[in-house]
Amino acid sequence: MNYEVKLKVNDKNGVFYIDVEGKHEAMMTFVFAGEDKIIIDHTEVNPGNEGKGFGKKMVVKAVEYAREKGIKIIPLCPFAKSVFDKTPEFRDVL
């Protein structure tokens, strides 16, 4: 299965998402908190896609985005927070 994490952003918020065969299968939403932070507030993976790593791949993409933009992440979403808790190399963006 070939897929990539994509990003859609406007001036207030954004979403990382994964499409498989043209259908949204996973998404992780965030809001901007000022100029230098994003708050990840929700992660959702459609039924049938559990265990495929979609959630973690979206968190990885968020970390890459934060590093690229020089911003920090506040993971309010319990799933995203658990990934950050288990992944010390992501702590530089917290």
PDB file of N, CA, C and O in Angstrom:
ATOM      1  N   MET A   1       0.849  -1.187   0.000  1.00  0.00           N
ATOM      2  CA  MET A   1       0.000   0.000   0.000  1.00  0.00           C
ATOM      3  C   MET A   1       0.891   1.245   0.000  1.00  0.00           C
ATOM      4  O   MET A   1       1.768   1.394   0.850  1.00  0.00           O
ATOM      5  N   ASN A   2       0.656   2.116  -0.946  1.00  0.00           N
ATOM      6  CA  ASN A   2       1.473   3.309  -1.072  1.00  0.00           C
ATOM      7  C   ASN A   2       0.661   4.539  -0.671  1.00  0.00           C
ATOM      8  O   ASN A   2      -0.398   4.811  -1.237  1.00  0.00           O
ATOM      9  N   TYR A   3       1.167   5.267   0.300  1.00  0.00           N
ATOM     10  CA  TYR A   3       0.479   6.471   0.748  1.00  0.00           C
ATOM     11  C   TYR A   3       1.488   7.429   1.355  1.00  0.00           C
ATOM     12  O   TYR A   3       2.597   7.035   1.717  1.00  0.00           O
ATOM     13  N   GLU A   4       1.094   8.685   1.463  1.00  0.00           N
ATOM     14  CA  GLU A   4       1.943   9.662   2.125  1.00  0.00           C
ATOM     15  C   GLU A   4       1.081  10.564   2.987  1.00  0.00           C
ATOM     16  O   GLU A   4      -0.112  10.742   2.744  1.00  0.00           O
ATOM     17  N   VAL A   5       1.717  11.125   3.997  1.00  0.00           N
ATOM     18  CA  VAL A   5       1.022  12.065   4.867  1.00  0.00           C
ATOM     19  C   VAL A   5       1.014  13.418   4.170  1.00  0.00           C
ATOM     20  O   VAL A   5       2.060  13.912   3.749  1.00  0.00           O
ATOM     21  N   LYS A   6      -0.154  14.007   4.052  1.00  0.00           N
ATOM     22  CA  LYS A   6      -0.294  15.313   3.409  1.00  0.00           C
ATOM     23  C   LYS A   6      -0.696  16.342   4.455  1.00  0.00           C
ATOM     24  O   LYS A   6      -1.125  15.991   5.555  1.00  0.00           O
ATOM     25  N   LEU A   7      -0.556  17.599   4.107  1.00  0.00           N
ATOM     26  CA  LEU A   7      -0.838  18.693   5.033  1.00  0.00           C
ATOM     27  C   LEU A   7      -1.687  19.741   4.334  1.00  0.00           C
ATOM     28  O   LEU A   7      -1.419  20.134   3.199  1.00  0.00           O
ATOM     29  N   LYS A   8      -2.725  20.184   5.047  1.00  0.00           N
ATOM     30  CA  LYS A   8      -3.553  21.293   4.585  1.00  0.00           C
ATOM     31  C   LYS A   8      -3.577  22.312   5.723  1.00  0.00           C
ATOM     32  O   LYS A   8      -3.890  21.961   6.861  1.00  0.00           O
ATOM     33  N   VAL A   9      -3.247  23.581   5.423  1.00  0.00           N
ATOM     34  CA  VAL A   9      -3.144  24.614   6.458  1.00  0.00           C
ATOM     35  C   VAL A   9      -3.873  25.870   6.006  1.00  0.00           C
ATOM     36  O   VAL A   9      -3.838  26.234   4.831  1.00  0.00           O
ATOM     37  N   ASN A  10      -4.542  26.536   6.964  1.00  0.00           N
ATOM     38  CA  ASN A  10      -5.013  27.890   6.706  1.00  0.00           C
ATOM     39  C   ASN A  10      -4.444  28.788   7.801  1.00  0.00           C
ATOM     40  O   ASN A  10      -3.530  28.372   8.513  1.00  0.00           O
ATOM     41  N   ASP A  11      -4.950  29.989   7.953  1.00  0.00           N
ATOM     42  CA  ASP A  11      -4.322  30.916   8.907  1.00  0.00           C
ATOM     43  C   ASP A  11      -4.586  30.569  10.371  1.00  0.00           C
ATOM     44  O   ASP A  11      -3.888  31.083  11.245  1.00  0.00           O
ATOM     45  N   LYS A  12      -5.562  29.721  10.669  1.00  0.00           N
ATOM     46  CA  LYS A  12      -5.892  29.405  12.063  1.00  0.00           C
ATOM     47  C   LYS A  12      -5.568  27.971  12.473  1.00  0.00           C
ATOM     48  O   LYS A  12      -5.241  27.707  13.629  1.00  0.00           O
ATOM     49  N   ASN A  13      -5.662  27.048  11.513  1.00  0.00           N
ATOM     50  CA  ASN A  13      -5.472  25.642  11.874  1.00  0.00           C
ATOM     51  C   ASN A  13      -5.002  24.830  10.677  1.00  0.00           C
ATOM     52  O   ASN A  13      -4.777  25.351   9.585  1.00  0.00           O
ATOM     53  N   GLY A  14      -4.863  23.532  10.926  1.00  0.00           N
ATOM     54  CA  GLY A  14      -4.415  22.663   9.851  1.00  0.00           C
ATOM     55  C   GLY A  14      -4.754  21.221  10.149  1.00  0.00           C
ATOM     56  O   GLY A  14      -5.255  20.879  11.220  1.00  0.00           O
ATOM     57  N   VAL A  15      -4.464  20.384   9.162  1.00  0.00           N
ATOM     58  CA  VAL A  15      -4.716  18.953   9.308  1.00  0.00           C
ATOM     59  C   VAL A  15      -3.656  18.181   8.523  1.00  0.00           C
ATOM     60  O   VAL A  15      -3.373  18.477   7.362  1.00  0.00           O
ATOM     61  N   PHE A  16      -3.086  17.195   9.189  1.00  0.00           N
ATOM     62  CA  PHE A  16      -2.265  16.202   8.517  1.00  0.00           C
ATOM     63  C   PHE A  16      -3.218  15.058   8.193  1.00  0.00           C
ATOM     64  O   PHE A  16      -4.056  14.705   9.023  1.00  0.00           O
ATOM     65  N   TYR A  17      -3.108  14.477   7.012  1.00  0.00           N
ATOM     66  CA  TYR A  17      -4.045  13.423   6.655  1.00  0.00           C
ATOM     67  C   TYR A  17      -3.402  12.408   5.715  1.00  0.00           C
ATOM     68  O   TYR A  17      -2.400  12.683   5.056  1.00  0.00           O
ATOM     69  N   ILE A  18      -4.008  11.238   5.677  1.00  0.00           N
ATOM     70  CA  ILE A  18      -3.562  10.168   4.790  1.00  0.00           C
ATOM     71  C   ILE A  18      -4.760   9.735   3.950  1.00  0.00           C
ATOM     72  O   ILE A  18      -5.816   9.378   4.472  1.00  0.00           O
ATOM     73  N   ASP A  19      -4.566   9.778   2.645  1.00  0.00           N
ATOM     74  CA  ASP A  19      -5.569   9.269   1.706  1.00  0.00           C
ATOM     75  C   ASP A  19      -5.076   7.940   1.157  1.00  0.00           C
ATOM     76  O   ASP A  19      -3.906   7.791   0.803  1.00  0.00           O
ATOM     77  N   VAL A  20      -5.979   6.987   1.092  1.00  0.00           N
ATOM     78  CA  VAL A  20      -5.671   5.702   0.464  1.00  0.00           C
ATOM     79  C   VAL A  20      -6.704   5.510  -0.639  1.00  0.00           C
ATOM     80  O   VAL A  20      -7.908   5.480  -0.384  1.00  0.00           O
ATOM     81  N   GLU A  21      -6.217   5.383  -1.857  1.00  0.00           N
ATOM     82  CA  GLU A  21      -7.094   5.218  -3.025  1.00  0.00           C
ATOM     83  C   GLU A  21      -8.161   6.311  -3.066  1.00  0.00           C
ATOM     84  O   GLU A  21      -9.331   6.031  -3.324  1.00  0.00           O
ATOM     85  N   GLY A  22      -7.755   7.555  -2.812  1.00  0.00           N
ATOM     86  CA  GLY A  22      -8.642   8.705  -2.920  1.00  0.00           C
ATOM     87  C   GLY A  22      -9.582   8.920  -1.752  1.00  0.00           C
ATOM     88  O   GLY A  22     -10.438   9.803  -1.811  1.00  0.00           O
ATOM     89  N   LYS A  23      -9.449   8.132  -0.682  1.00  0.00           N
ATOM     90  CA  LYS A  23     -10.356   8.255   0.465  1.00  0.00           C
ATOM     91  C   LYS A  23      -9.568   8.625   1.713  1.00  0.00           C
ATOM     92  O   LYS A  23      -8.531   8.028   2.002  1.00  0.00           O
ATOM     93  N   HIS A  24     -10.069   9.622   2.455  1.00  0.00           N
ATOM     94  CA  HIS A  24      -9.440   9.983   3.736  1.00  0.00           C
ATOM     95  C   HIS A  24      -9.512   8.796   4.683  1.00  0.00           C
ATOM     96  O   HIS A  24     -10.607   8.331   5.001  1.00  0.00           O
ATOM     97  N   GLU A  25      -8.368   8.295   5.140  1.00  0.00           N
ATOM     98  CA  GLU A  25      -8.343   7.156   6.055  1.00  0.00           C
ATOM     99  C   GLU A  25      -7.841   7.538   7.444  1.00  0.00           C
ATOM    100  O   GLU A  25      -8.082   6.819   8.414  1.00  0.00           O
ATOM    101  N   ALA A  26      -7.140   8.676   7.542  1.00  0.00           N
ATOM    102  CA  ALA A  26      -6.632   9.109   8.842  1.00  0.00           C
ATOM    103  C   ALA A  26      -6.409  10.615   8.808  1.00  0.00           C
ATOM    104  O   ALA A  26      -6.101  11.190   7.764  1.00  0.00           O
ATOM    105  N   MET A  27      -6.573  11.251   9.985  1.00  0.00           N
ATOM    106  CA  MET A  27      -6.315  12.686  10.062  1.00  0.00           C
ATOM    107  C   MET A  27      -5.888  13.064  11.474  1.00  0.00           C
ATOM    108  O   MET A  27      -6.256  12.417  12.454  1.00  0.00           O
ATOM    109  N   MET A  28      -5.102  14.130  11.546  1.00  0.00           N
ATOM    110  CA  MET A  28      -4.674  14.678  12.828  1.00  0.00           C
ATOM    111  C   MET A  28      -4.781  16.196  12.710  1.00  0.00           C
ATOM    112  O   MET A  28      -4.096  16.814  11.895  1.00  0.00           O
ATOM    113  N   THR A  29      -5.644  16.786  13.530  1.00  0.00           N
ATOM    114  CA  THR A  29      -5.904  18.218  13.430  1.00  0.00           C
ATOM    115  C   THR A  29      -5.086  19.000  14.449  1.00  0.00           C
ATOM    116  O   THR A  29      -4.721  18.490  15.508  1.00  0.00           O
ATOM    117  N   PHE A  30      -4.810  20.260  14.096  1.00  0.00           N
ATOM    118  CA  PHE A  30      -4.099  21.148  15.008  1.00  0.00           C
ATOM    119  C   PHE A  30      -4.567  22.578  14.816  1.00  0.00           C
ATOM    120  O   PHE A  30      -5.127  22.937  13.781  1.00  0.00           O
ATOM    121  N   VAL A  31      -4.323  23.385  15.840  1.00  0.00           N
ATOM    122  CA  VAL A  31      -4.611  24.819  15.765  1.00  0.00           C
ATOM    123  C   VAL A  31      -3.326  25.572  16.070  1.00  0.00           C
ATOM    124  O   VAL A  31      -2.477  25.094  16.822  1.00  0.00           O
ATOM    125  N   PHE A  32      -3.192  26.746  15.482  1.00  0.00           N
ATOM    126  CA  PHE A  32      -2.046  27.593  15.778  1.00  0.00           C
ATOM    127  C   PHE A  32      -2.278  28.308  17.099  1.00  0.00           C
ATOM    128  O   PHE A  32      -3.374  28.806  17.361  1.00  0.00           O
ATOM    129  N   ALA A  33      -1.248  28.356  17.927  1.00  0.00           N
ATOM    130  CA  ALA A  33      -1.291  29.077  19.201  1.00  0.00           C
ATOM    131  C   ALA A  33      -0.215  30.150  19.120  1.00  0.00           C
ATOM    132  O   ALA A  33       0.928  29.932  19.524  1.00  0.00           O
ATOM    133  N   GLY A  34      -0.591  31.304  18.597  1.00  0.00           N
ATOM    134  CA  GLY A  34       0.389  32.359  18.386  1.00  0.00           C
ATOM    135  C   GLY A  34       1.246  32.063  17.168  1.00  0.00           C
ATOM    136  O   GLY A  34       0.874  31.276  16.297  1.00  0.00           O
ATOM    137  N   GLU A  35       2.411  32.717  17.129  1.00  0.00           N
ATOM    138  CA  GLU A  35       3.289  32.611  15.963  1.00  0.00           C
ATOM    139  C   GLU A  35       4.180  31.374  15.994  1.00  0.00           C
ATOM    140  O   GLU A  35       4.666  30.931  14.953  1.00  0.00           O
ATOM    141  N   ASP A  36       4.396  30.815  17.185  1.00  0.00           N
ATOM    142  CA  ASP A  36       5.465  29.823  17.303  1.00  0.00           C
ATOM    143  C   ASP A  36       5.047  28.484  17.899  1.00  0.00           C
ATOM    144  O   ASP A  36       5.900  27.712  18.338  1.00  0.00           O
ATOM    145  N   LYS A  37       3.728  28.194  17.921  1.00  0.00           N
ATOM    146  CA  LYS A  37       3.269  26.922  18.484  1.00  0.00           C
ATOM    147  C   LYS A  37       2.061  26.398  17.711  1.00  0.00           C
ATOM    148  O   LYS A  37       1.256  27.158  17.172  1.00  0.00           O
ATOM    149  N   ILE A  38       1.968  25.062  17.678  1.00  0.00           N
ATOM    150  CA  ILE A  38       0.731  24.432  17.238  1.00  0.00           C
ATOM    151  C   ILE A  38       0.269  23.496  18.350  1.00  0.00           C
ATOM    152  O   ILE A  38       1.076  22.938  19.093  1.00  0.00           O
ATOM    153  N   ILE A  39      -1.040  23.340  18.442  1.00  0.00           N
ATOM    154  CA  ILE A  39      -1.631  22.433  19.419  1.00  0.00           C
ATOM    155  C   ILE A  39      -2.300  21.298  18.637  1.00  0.00           C
ATOM    156  O   ILE A  39      -3.265  21.519  17.906  1.00  0.00           O
ATOM    157  N   ILE A  40      -1.769  20.075  18.804  1.00  0.00           N
ATOM    158  CA  ILE A  40      -2.405  18.906  18.188  1.00  0.00           C
ATOM    159  C   ILE A  40      -3.582  18.540  19.081  1.00  0.00           C
ATOM    160  O   ILE A  40      -3.399  18.191  20.248  1.00  0.00           O
ATOM    161  N   ASP A  41      -4.794  18.620  18.527  1.00  0.00           N
ATOM    162  CA  ASP A  41      -5.976  18.424  19.365  1.00  0.00           C
ATOM    163  C   ASP A  41      -6.767  17.147  19.077  1.00  0.00           C
ATOM    164  O   ASP A  41      -7.626  16.763  19.870  1.00  0.00           O
ATOM    165  N   HIS A  42      -6.489  16.489  17.959  1.00  0.00           N
ATOM    166  CA  HIS A  42      -7.294  15.295  17.654  1.00  0.00           C
ATOM    167  C   HIS A  42      -6.576  14.435  16.617  1.00  0.00           C
ATOM    168  O   HIS A  42      -6.019  14.945  15.645  1.00  0.00           O
ATOM    169  N   THR A  43      -6.599  13.134  16.839  1.00  0.00           N
ATOM    170  CA  THR A  43      -6.084  12.172  15.860  1.00  0.00           C
ATOM    171  C   THR A  43      -7.176  11.126  15.640  1.00  0.00           C
ATOM    172  O   THR A  43      -7.779  10.627  16.590  1.00  0.00           O
ATOM    173  N   GLU A  44      -7.411  10.812  14.392  1.00  0.00           N
ATOM    174  CA  GLU A  44      -8.475   9.864  14.056  1.00  0.00           C
ATOM    175  C   GLU A  44      -8.017   8.966  12.913  1.00  0.00           C
ATOM    176  O   GLU A  44      -7.505   9.443  11.900  1.00  0.00           O
ATOM    177  N   VAL A  45      -8.209   7.660  13.088  1.00  0.00           N
ATOM    178  CA  VAL A  45      -7.900   6.682  12.046  1.00  0.00           C
ATOM    179  C   VAL A  45      -9.174   5.887  11.791  1.00  0.00           C
ATOM    180  O   VAL A  45      -9.789   5.371  12.725  1.00  0.00           O
ATOM    181  N   ASN A  46      -9.563   5.792  10.537  1.00  0.00           N
ATOM    182  CA  ASN A  46     -10.800   5.082  10.201  1.00  0.00           C
ATOM    183  C   ASN A  46     -10.724   3.601  10.586  1.00  0.00           C
ATOM    184  O   ASN A  46      -9.650   3.000  10.549  1.00  0.00           O
ATOM    185  N   PRO A  47     -11.869   3.017  10.957  1.00  0.00           N
ATOM    186  CA  PRO A  47     -11.915   1.579  11.276  1.00  0.00           C
ATOM    187  C   PRO A  47     -11.332   0.753  10.139  1.00  0.00           C
ATOM    188  O   PRO A  47     -11.539   1.047   8.962  1.00  0.00           O
ATOM    189  N   GLY A  48     -10.612  -0.269  10.513  1.00  0.00           N
ATOM    190  CA  GLY A  48      -9.974  -1.128   9.517  1.00  0.00           C
ATOM    191  C   GLY A  48      -8.531  -0.750   9.259  1.00  0.00           C
ATOM    192  O   GLY A  48      -7.801  -1.499   8.609  1.00  0.00           O
ATOM    193  N   ASN A  49      -8.109   0.405   9.760  1.00  0.00           N
ATOM    194  CA  ASN A  49      -6.738   0.863   9.544  1.00  0.00           C
ATOM    195  C   ASN A  49      -5.893   0.828  10.814  1.00  0.00           C
ATOM    196  O   ASN A  49      -4.757   1.301  10.826  1.00  0.00           O
ATOM    197  N   GLU A  50      -6.455   0.266  11.881  1.00  0.00           N
ATOM    198  CA  GLU A  50      -5.711   0.174  13.129  1.00  0.00           C
ATOM    199  C   GLU A  50      -4.471  -0.686  12.910  1.00  0.00           C
ATOM    200  O   GLU A  50      -4.506  -1.665  12.165  1.00  0.00           O
ATOM    201  N   GLY A  51      -3.374  -0.308  13.569  1.00  0.00           N
ATOM    202  CA  GLY A  51      -2.156  -1.094  13.491  1.00  0.00           C
ATOM    203  C   GLY A  51      -1.319  -0.867  12.246  1.00  0.00           C
ATOM    204  O   GLY A  51      -0.297  -1.529  12.066  1.00  0.00           O
ATOM    205  N   LYS A  52      -1.723   0.048  11.387  1.00  0.00           N
ATOM    206  CA  LYS A  52      -0.958   0.326  10.162  1.00  0.00           C
ATOM    207  C   LYS A  52       0.070   1.432  10.372  1.00  0.00           C
ATOM    208  O   LYS A  52       0.855   1.733   9.473  1.00  0.00           O
ATOM    209  N   GLY A  53       0.066   2.037  11.556  1.00  0.00           N
ATOM    210  CA  GLY A  53       1.052   3.079  11.835  1.00  0.00           C
ATOM    211  C   GLY A  53       0.677   4.455  11.318  1.00  0.00           C
ATOM    212  O   GLY A  53       1.509   5.362  11.331  1.00  0.00           O
ATOM    213  N   PHE A  54      -0.565   4.633  10.859  1.00  0.00           N
ATOM    214  CA  PHE A  54      -0.974   5.926  10.304  1.00  0.00           C
ATOM    215  C   PHE A  54      -0.831   7.047  11.330  1.00  0.00           C
ATOM    216  O   PHE A  54      -0.319   8.120  11.012  1.00  0.00           O
ATOM    217  N   GLY A  55      -1.284   6.801  12.565  1.00  0.00           N
ATOM    218  CA  GLY A  55      -1.215   7.842  13.593  1.00  0.00           C
ATOM    219  C   GLY A  55       0.203   8.296  13.842  1.00  0.00           C
ATOM    220  O   GLY A  55       0.479   9.495  13.878  1.00  0.00           O
ATOM    221  N   LYS A  56       1.108   7.345  14.014  1.00  0.00           N
ATOM    222  CA  LYS A  56       2.506   7.713  14.282  1.00  0.00           C
ATOM    223  C   LYS A  56       3.114   8.440  13.084  1.00  0.00           C
ATOM    224  O   LYS A  56       3.867   9.397  13.260  1.00  0.00           O
ATOM    225  N   LYS A  57       2.797   7.998  11.875  1.00  0.00           N
ATOM    226  CA  LYS A  57       3.330   8.664  10.679  1.00  0.00           C
ATOM    227  C   LYS A  57       2.889  10.133  10.636  1.00  0.00           C
ATOM    228  O   LYS A  57       3.661  10.997  10.219  1.00  0.00           O
ATOM    229  N   MET A  58       1.669  10.416  11.061  1.00  0.00           N
ATOM    230  CA  MET A  58       1.206  11.807  11.080  1.00  0.00           C
ATOM    231  C   MET A  58       1.938  12.606  12.154  1.00  0.00           C
ATOM    232  O   MET A  58       2.256  13.775  11.937  1.00  0.00           O
ATOM    233  N   VAL A  59       2.213  11.994  13.312  1.00  0.00           N
ATOM    234  CA  VAL A  59       2.984  12.688  14.349  1.00  0.00           C
ATOM    235  C   VAL A  59       4.394  12.979  13.836  1.00  0.00           C
ATOM    236  O   VAL A  59       4.917  14.071  14.059  1.00  0.00           O
ATOM    237  N   VAL A  60       5.011  12.020  13.157  1.00  0.00           N
ATOM    238  CA  VAL A  60       6.343  12.225  12.584  1.00  0.00           C
ATOM    239  C   VAL A  60       6.311  13.413  11.623  1.00  0.00           C
ATOM    240  O   VAL A  60       7.209  14.255  11.647  1.00  0.00           O
ATOM    241  N   LYS A  61       5.295  13.482  10.789  1.00  0.00           N
ATOM    242  CA  LYS A  61       5.168  14.585   9.831  1.00  0.00           C
ATOM    243  C   LYS A  61       4.999  15.920  10.571  1.00  0.00           C
ATOM    244  O   LYS A  61       5.546  16.938  10.146  1.00  0.00           O
ATOM    245  N   ALA A  62       4.244  15.914  11.672  1.00  0.00           N
ATOM    246  CA  ALA A  62       4.073  17.131  12.471  1.00  0.00           C
ATOM    247  C   ALA A  62       5.407  17.576  13.062  1.00  0.00           C
ATOM    248  O   ALA A  62       5.701  18.771  13.096  1.00  0.00           O
ATOM    249  N   VAL A  63       6.212  16.629  13.526  1.00  0.00           N
ATOM    250  CA  VAL A  63       7.529  16.954  14.069  1.00  0.00           C
ATOM    251  C   VAL A  63       8.413  17.562  12.975  1.00  0.00           C
ATOM    252  O   VAL A  63       9.088  18.565  13.208  1.00  0.00           O
ATOM    253  N   GLU A  64       8.408  16.959  11.792  1.00  0.00           N
ATOM    254  CA  GLU A  64       9.184  17.504  10.659  1.00  0.00           C
ATOM    255  C   GLU A  64       8.722  18.921  10.334  1.00  0.00           C
ATOM    256  O   GLU A  64       9.544  19.806  10.096  1.00  0.00           O
ATOM    257  N   TYR A  65       7.419  19.134  10.324  1.00  0.00           N
ATOM    258  CA  TYR A  65       6.851  20.457  10.043  1.00  0.00           C
ATOM    259  C   TYR A  65       7.306  21.470  11.095  1.00  0.00           C
ATOM    260  O   TYR A  65       7.711  22.582  10.758  1.00  0.00           O
ATOM    261  N   ALA A  66       7.238  21.080  12.367  1.00  0.00           N
ATOM    262  CA  ALA A  66       7.635  21.981  13.450  1.00  0.00           C
ATOM    263  C   ALA A  66       9.116  22.347  13.339  1.00  0.00           C
ATOM    264  O   ALA A  66       9.483  23.509  13.516  1.00  0.00           O
ATOM    265  N   ARG A  67       9.951  21.379  13.051  1.00  0.00           N
ATOM    266  CA  ARG A  67      11.390  21.652  12.910  1.00  0.00           C
ATOM    267  C   ARG A  67      11.652  22.575  11.728  1.00  0.00           C
ATOM    268  O   ARG A  67      12.460  23.499  11.821  1.00  0.00           O
ATOM    269  N   GLU A  68      10.972  22.326  10.625  1.00  0.00           N
ATOM    270  CA  GLU A  68      11.137  23.127   9.414  1.00  0.00           C
ATOM    271  C   GLU A  68      10.727  24.588   9.657  1.00  0.00           C
ATOM    272  O   GLU A  68      11.379  25.512   9.172  1.00  0.00           O
ATOM    273  N   LYS A  69       9.639  24.780  10.415  1.00  0.00           N
ATOM    274  CA  LYS A  69       9.110  26.125  10.658  1.00  0.00           C
ATOM    275  C   LYS A  69       9.685  26.778  11.916  1.00  0.00           C
ATOM    276  O   LYS A  69       9.430  27.955  12.170  1.00  0.00           O
ATOM    277  N   GLY A  70      10.461  26.025  12.707  1.00  0.00           N
ATOM    278  CA  GLY A  70      11.021  26.574  13.940  1.00  0.00           C
ATOM    279  C   GLY A  70       9.968  26.839  15.006  1.00  0.00           C
ATOM    280  O   GLY A  70      10.044  27.826  15.739  1.00  0.00           O
ATOM    281  N   ILE A  71       8.975  25.941  15.087  1.00  0.00           N
ATOM    282  CA  ILE A  71       7.893  26.123  16.054  1.00  0.00           C
ATOM    283  C   ILE A  71       7.842  24.940  17.021  1.00  0.00           C
ATOM    284  O   ILE A  71       8.533  23.940  16.827  1.00  0.00           O
ATOM    285  N   LYS A  72       7.030  25.061  18.050  1.00  0.00           N
ATOM    286  CA  LYS A  72       6.868  24.013  19.064  1.00  0.00           C
ATOM    287  C   LYS A  72       5.496  23.373  18.929  1.00  0.00           C
ATOM    288  O   LYS A  72       4.585  23.939  18.325  1.00  0.00           O
ATOM    289  N   ILE A  73       5.367  22.176  19.507  1.00  0.00           N
ATOM    290  CA  ILE A  73       4.109  21.428  19.471  1.00  0.00           C
ATOM    291  C   ILE A  73       3.624  21.207  20.896  1.00  0.00           C
ATOM    292  O   ILE A  73       4.398  20.837  21.780  1.00  0.00           O
ATOM    293  N   ILE A  74       2.334  21.438  21.107  1.00  0.00           N
ATOM    294  CA  ILE A  74       1.678  21.090  22.366  1.00  0.00           C
ATOM    295  C   ILE A  74       0.725  19.940  22.030  1.00  0.00           C
ATOM    296  O   ILE A  74      -0.297  20.163  21.380  1.00  0.00           O
ATOM    297  N   PRO A  75       1.044  18.706  22.465  1.00  0.00           N
ATOM    298  CA  PRO A  75       0.192  17.566  22.117  1.00  0.00           C
ATOM    299  C   PRO A  75      -0.945  17.352  23.121  1.00  0.00           C
ATOM    300  O   PRO A  75      -0.793  16.592  24.077  1.00  0.00           O
ATOM    301  N   LEU A  76      -2.074  18.016  22.907  1.00  0.00           N
ATOM    302  CA  LEU A  76      -3.236  17.824  23.783  1.00  0.00           C
ATOM    303  C   LEU A  76      -3.944  16.508  23.500  1.00  0.00           C
ATOM    304  O   LEU A  76      -4.531  15.911  24.403  1.00  0.00           O
ATOM    305  N   CYS A  77      -3.892  16.060  22.275  1.00  0.00           N
ATOM    306  CA  CYS A  77      -4.502  14.791  21.894  1.00  0.00           C
ATOM    307  C   CYS A  77      -3.793  13.655  22.647  1.00  0.00           C
ATOM    308  O   CYS A  77      -2.566  13.561  22.604  1.00  0.00           O
ATOM    309  N   PRO A  78      -4.551  12.797  23.332  1.00  0.00           N
ATOM    310  CA  PRO A  78      -3.915  11.703  24.093  1.00  0.00           C
ATOM    311  C   PRO A  78      -3.032  10.785  23.242  1.00  0.00           C
ATOM    312  O   PRO A  78      -1.984  10.335  23.705  1.00  0.00           O
ATOM    313  N   PHE A  79      -3.445  10.506  22.009  1.00  0.00           N
ATOM    314  CA  PHE A  79      -2.615   9.652  21.156  1.00  0.00           C
ATOM    315  C   PHE A  79      -1.285  10.331  20.847  1.00  0.00           C
ATOM    316  O   PHE A  79      -0.222   9.736  21.021  1.00  0.00           O
ATOM    317  N   ALA A  80      -1.349  11.583  20.386  1.00  0.00           N
ATOM    318  CA  ALA A  80      -0.112  12.294  20.053  1.00  0.00           C
ATOM    319  C   ALA A  80       0.787  12.409  21.282  1.00  0.00           C
ATOM    320  O   ALA A  80       2.002  12.232  21.185  1.00  0.00           O
ATOM    321  N   LYS A  81       0.191  12.704  22.436  1.00  0.00           N
ATOM    322  CA  LYS A  81       0.981  12.806  23.665  1.00  0.00           C
ATOM    323  C   LYS A  81       1.682  11.496  23.963  1.00  0.00           C
ATOM    324  O   LYS A  81       2.842  11.502  24.374  1.00  0.00           O
ATOM    325  N   SER A  82       1.006  10.369  23.765  1.00  0.00           N
ATOM    326  CA  SER A  82       1.635   9.072  24.047  1.00  0.00           C
ATOM    327  C   SER A  82       2.812   8.816  23.106  1.00  0.00           C
ATOM    328  O   SER A  82       3.815   8.238  23.525  1.00  0.00           O
ATOM    329  N   VAL A  83       2.708   9.237  21.843  1.00  0.00           N
ATOM    330  CA  VAL A  83       3.826   9.076  20.907  1.00  0.00           C
ATOM    331  C   VAL A  83       5.009   9.931  21.368  1.00  0.00           C
ATOM    332  O   VAL A  83       6.149   9.467  21.357  1.00  0.00           O
ATOM    333  N   PHE A  84       4.747  11.169  21.770  1.00  0.00           N
ATOM    334  CA  PHE A  84       5.826  12.033  22.260  1.00  0.00           C
ATOM    335  C   PHE A  84       6.463  11.448  23.522  1.00  0.00           C
ATOM    336  O   PHE A  84       7.683  11.487  23.678  1.00  0.00           O
ATOM    337  N   ASP A  85       5.638  10.907  24.421  1.00  0.00           N
ATOM    338  CA  ASP A  85       6.157  10.311  25.655  1.00  0.00           C
ATOM    339  C   ASP A  85       7.081   9.130  25.372  1.00  0.00           C
ATOM    340  O   ASP A  85       8.031   8.897  26.119  1.00  0.00           O
ATOM    341  N   LYS A  86       6.812   8.385  24.301  1.00  0.00           N
ATOM    342  CA  LYS A  86       7.590   7.183  23.968  1.00  0.00           C
ATOM    343  C   LYS A  86       8.761   7.468  23.043  1.00  0.00           C
ATOM    344  O   LYS A  86       9.564   6.574  22.773  1.00  0.00           O
ATOM    345  N   THR A  87       8.874   8.708  22.548  1.00  0.00           N
ATOM    346  CA  THR A  87       9.875   9.008  21.518  1.00  0.00           C
ATOM    347  C   THR A  87      10.742  10.191  21.944  1.00  0.00           C
ATOM    348  O   THR A  87      10.451  11.330  21.580  1.00  0.00           O
ATOM    349  N   PRO A  88      11.811   9.932  22.717  1.00  0.00           N
ATOM    350  CA  PRO A  88      12.651  11.022  23.232  1.00  0.00           C
ATOM    351  C   PRO A  88      13.223  11.927  22.154  1.00  0.00           C
ATOM    352  O   PRO A  88      13.450  13.111  22.403  1.00  0.00           O
ATOM    353  N   GLU A  89      13.464  11.389  20.946  1.00  0.00           N
ATOM    354  CA  GLU A  89      14.063  12.220  19.901  1.00  0.00           C
ATOM    355  C   GLU A  89      13.114  13.287  19.360  1.00  0.00           C
ATOM    356  O   GLU A  89      13.537  14.149  18.590  1.00  0.00           O
ATOM    357  N   PHE A  90      11.841  13.243  19.748  1.00  0.00           N
ATOM    358  CA  PHE A  90      10.893  14.287  19.327  1.00  0.00           C
ATOM    359  C   PHE A  90      10.803  15.422  20.346  1.00  0.00           C
ATOM    360  O   PHE A  90      10.147  16.428  20.077  1.00  0.00           O
ATOM    361  N   ARG A  91      11.429  15.291  21.478  1.00  0.00           N
ATOM    362  CA  ARG A  91      11.247  16.255  22.569  1.00  0.00           C
ATOM    363  C   ARG A  91      11.744  17.662  22.246  1.00  0.00           C
ATOM    364  O   ARG A  91      11.355  18.626  22.906  1.00  0.00           O
ATOM    365  N   ASP A  92      12.611  17.781  21.223  1.00  0.00           N
ATOM    366  CA  ASP A  92      13.123  19.107  20.878  1.00  0.00           C
ATOM    367  C   ASP A  92      12.027  20.042  20.374  1.00  0.00           C
ATOM    368  O   ASP A  92      12.213  21.259  20.372  1.00  0.00           O
ATOM    369  N   VAL A  93      10.889  19.496  19.947  1.00  0.00           N
ATOM    370  CA  VAL A  93       9.811  20.360  19.445  1.00  0.00           C
ATOM    371  C   VAL A  93       8.721  20.600  20.491  1.00  0.00           C
ATOM    372  O   VAL A  93       7.727  21.269  20.210  1.00  0.00           O
ATOM    373  N   LEU A  94       8.904  20.060  21.688  1.00  0.00           N
ATOM    374  CA  LEU A  94       7.904  20.274  22.736  1.00  0.00           C
ATOM    375  C   LEU A  94       8.138  21.592  23.439  1.00  0.00           C
ATOM    376  O   LEU A  94       7.394  21.945  24.354  1.00  0.00           O
TER     377      LEU A  94
END
